[in-house]
Amino acid sequence: MRGIGIAVFSLLLAGPVLADKLTVEGDQLIYDTDKGGLASGREIVATDLPVMRRMLKENEGITTLRLNSPGGIVWVGEEMARIVEDYELDTVADGECSSTCVLLFLAGQSRQMTRGSKIGFHQTNWSPASIEGYYNDRREDSGWKTPFDFASWMYQDTQTEVYTNLTTLLKRGVDPAFAIETIGSSDAVWFPSRKELVAAGVLRDAP
């Protein structure tokens, strides 16, 4: 019995950890991945997606998504951005919103940034270890007989990804020259000034 009690108590402690990344305050849904624990991570991850869906369904008065995150899994961010757009939410960067987080931010109707906050852009990257694992896991199903077949596929896929990312920025009303700059450097995250973000259409009132 004591073991069961400890297990239940542990679950009660662990349960809110994921939800703490997503909380509701008035008409705002706050997504702060810095509050994630070991179970959910301090980035945008797949397990956050059903929590976001549930909270938006249970709180019909939400009008704004407030963001603080260094980024995370790209496909999760893309799906979250689709949800933000579908709910016609406003977005606010409050702290840091970089990398994948920017996808969610740009899906907002009105897009604002609190004073002292920052929005960061960088090239996407893929580590050698991850590339090797992806190749080994999928080479048979994908018909890659040699690493060169995989390299050819990856070359095409990278161009498609760059095109998709730039197209998304333009559809969100971002200035084309600024959009090109977001993929200009792979060395570090680029944090444009507030003036640059306003001029480029990243920060805007609702259209």
C-alpha positions as CSV (number, residue, x, y, z in Angstrom):
1,M,0.0,0.0,0.0
2,R,2.8,2.3,0.8
3,G,4.3,1.7,-2.6
4,I,1.0,2.6,-4.3
5,G,0.7,5.7,-2.2
6,I,4.2,6.9,-3.2
7,A,3.4,6.1,-6.9
8,V,0.2,8.1,-6.8
9,F,1.9,11.0,-5.0
10,S,4.7,11.0,-7.7
11,L,2.1,11.2,-10.5
12,L,0.4,14.1,-8.8
13,L,3.7,15.9,-8.6
14,A,4.6,15.1,-12.2
15,G,1.2,15.7,-13.7
16,P,1.1,19.5,-13.6
17,V,4.7,19.8,-15.0
18,L,3.5,19.6,-18.6
19,A,0.5,21.8,-18.0
20,D,2.7,24.4,-16.3
21,K,4.2,25.2,-19.8
22,L,0.7,26.1,-20.9
23,T,-1.5,28.1,-18.5
24,V,-4.5,30.4,-18.8
25,E,-4.7,33.9,-17.4
26,G,-7.9,35.7,-18.3
27,D,-8.2,35.8,-22.1
28,Q,-4.6,34.8,-22.6
29,L,-3.0,31.4,-23.1
30,I,0.5,31.5,-21.9
31,Y,3.0,29.2,-23.5
32,D,6.3,29.4,-21.5
33,T,8.5,26.4,-22.2
34,D,11.1,27.6,-19.7
35,K,8.7,26.2,-17.1
36,G,8.9,22.7,-18.5
37,G,10.4,19.9,-16.4
38,L,12.3,16.7,-17.3
39,A,9.1,15.0,-18.6
40,S,8.2,17.8,-21.0
41,G,11.5,19.6,-21.7
42,R,12.1,23.3,-21.9
43,E,11.4,23.4,-25.6
44,I,8.4,23.1,-28.0
45,V,7.7,19.3,-28.0
46,A,5.0,17.0,-29.3
47,T,3.4,16.4,-25.9
48,D,2.6,20.1,-25.7
49,L,0.3,19.9,-28.7
50,P,-2.7,18.0,-27.2
51,V,-2.5,20.3,-24.1
52,M,-2.8,23.4,-26.3
53,R,-5.7,21.9,-28.2
54,R,-7.5,21.0,-24.9
55,M,-6.9,24.4,-23.3
56,L,-8.2,26.3,-26.3
57,K,-11.3,24.1,-26.4
58,E,-12.0,24.4,-22.7
59,N,-11.4,28.2,-22.6
60,E,-13.4,29.7,-25.5
61,G,-12.6,33.3,-24.3
62,I,-8.9,33.1,-25.2
63,T,-7.9,35.7,-27.6
64,T,-4.1,35.9,-27.2
65,L,-1.2,33.5,-27.1
66,R,1.7,34.8,-25.0
67,L,5.0,33.2,-25.9
68,N,8.4,32.5,-24.2
69,S,10.5,29.8,-25.8
70,P,13.9,29.3,-27.4
71,G,12.3,26.9,-30.0
72,G,11.9,23.2,-30.4
73,I,10.5,20.6,-32.9
74,V,9.7,22.2,-36.2
75,W,6.7,20.1,-37.2
76,V,5.1,20.7,-33.8
77,G,5.6,24.4,-34.3
78,E,4.0,24.2,-37.7
79,E,0.9,22.4,-36.4
80,M,0.6,24.8,-33.5
81,A,0.9,27.8,-35.9
82,R,-2.0,26.3,-37.9
83,I,-4.1,26.1,-34.7
84,V,-3.2,29.7,-33.7
85,E,-4.3,30.9,-37.2
86,D,-7.5,28.9,-37.1
87,Y,-8.4,30.3,-33.7
88,E,-7.5,33.8,-35.0
89,L,-5.4,34.5,-31.9
90,D,-3.2,37.5,-31.3
91,T,0.3,36.7,-30.3
92,V,2.7,38.4,-27.9
93,A,6.4,37.6,-27.4
94,D,7.2,38.0,-23.7
95,G,10.8,37.1,-23.0
96,E,12.4,35.3,-25.9
97,C,10.7,33.8,-28.9
98,S,13.2,32.2,-31.2
99,S,13.5,29.5,-33.9
100,T,10.4,27.3,-34.0
101,C,8.6,29.7,-31.6
102,V,8.6,32.3,-34.4
103,L,6.3,30.1,-36.4
104,L,3.6,30.4,-33.7
105,F,4.3,34.1,-33.3
106,L,3.9,34.9,-37.0
107,A,0.5,33.0,-37.1
108,G,-1.0,35.8,-34.9
109,Q,-3.4,38.4,-36.1
110,S,-1.9,41.2,-34.0
111,R,1.8,40.5,-33.2
112,Q,3.4,42.4,-30.4
113,M,6.5,42.2,-28.2
114,T,6.8,43.4,-24.7
115,R,9.5,45.8,-23.8
116,G,12.9,44.1,-23.1
117,S,11.8,41.0,-25.0
118,K,13.4,39.6,-28.2
119,I,12.6,37.5,-31.3
120,G,15.3,35.4,-32.8
121,F,15.9,33.9,-36.3
122,H,18.4,31.4,-37.5
123,Q,19.0,28.8,-40.2
124,T,17.7,25.3,-39.6
125,N,20.3,22.8,-38.8
126,W,20.7,19.0,-38.7
127,S,23.5,17.4,-36.6
128,P,25.7,14.7,-38.2
129,A,24.5,12.1,-35.7
130,S,20.8,12.9,-36.4
131,I,21.5,12.7,-40.2
132,E,23.2,9.3,-39.8
133,G,20.3,8.0,-37.6
134,Y,17.7,9.3,-40.1
135,Y,19.5,7.6,-43.0
136,N,19.9,4.2,-41.2
137,D,16.2,4.2,-40.0
138,R,14.7,5.1,-43.4
139,R,17.1,3.9,-46.2
140,E,15.3,0.7,-46.9
141,D,11.8,2.2,-47.0
142,S,13.0,5.2,-49.0
143,G,15.0,3.1,-51.5
144,W,18.3,4.8,-50.7
145,K,20.8,2.2,-51.9
146,T,23.9,4.3,-51.1
147,P,24.6,7.4,-49.0
148,F,24.8,9.3,-52.3
149,D,21.1,8.5,-53.0
150,F,20.3,9.9,-49.6
151,A,22.4,13.0,-50.2
152,S,20.6,13.7,-53.5
153,W,17.2,13.4,-51.6
154,M,18.5,15.7,-48.8
155,Y,19.6,18.3,-51.3
156,Q,16.2,18.5,-52.8
157,D,14.4,18.3,-49.5
158,T,16.6,21.2,-48.1
159,Q,15.6,23.4,-51.1
160,T,11.9,22.6,-50.5
161,E,12.2,23.4,-46.8
162,V,13.9,26.8,-47.5
163,Y,11.2,27.6,-50.1
164,T,8.4,26.7,-47.6
165,N,9.9,28.8,-44.8
166,L,10.4,31.8,-47.0
167,T,6.9,31.4,-48.4
168,T,5.4,31.2,-44.9
169,L,7.1,34.5,-43.9
170,L,5.8,36.3,-47.0
171,K,2.3,35.0,-46.5
172,R,2.5,36.4,-42.9
173,G,3.2,39.8,-44.3
174,V,6.9,39.9,-43.6
175,D,9.1,42.1,-45.9
176,P,10.9,39.9,-48.6
177,A,14.3,41.4,-47.9
178,F,13.9,40.8,-44.2
179,A,12.8,37.2,-44.9
180,I,16.0,36.5,-46.8
181,E,18.1,37.9,-44.0
182,T,16.5,35.4,-41.5
183,I,18.4,32.5,-43.3
184,G,21.5,34.5,-44.0
185,S,23.7,33.3,-41.1
186,S,24.1,29.9,-39.5
187,D,26.6,31.0,-36.8
188,A,24.2,32.4,-34.3
189,V,20.6,33.5,-33.6
190,W,19.8,36.9,-35.1
191,F,17.8,39.2,-32.8
192,P,16.6,42.2,-34.8
193,S,15.8,45.4,-33.1
194,R,12.2,46.5,-32.4
195,K,12.6,49.1,-35.1
196,E,13.6,46.4,-37.6
197,L,10.8,44.1,-36.6
198,V,8.2,46.8,-37.0
199,A,9.6,48.0,-40.4
200,A,9.6,44.4,-41.7
201,G,6.0,43.7,-40.6
202,V,7.0,41.1,-38.0
203,L,5.4,43.3,-35.3
204,R,2.1,44.6,-36.4
205,D,-1.5,45.5,-35.3
206,A,-4.3,43.2,-36.5
207,P,-4.9,43.6,-40.2
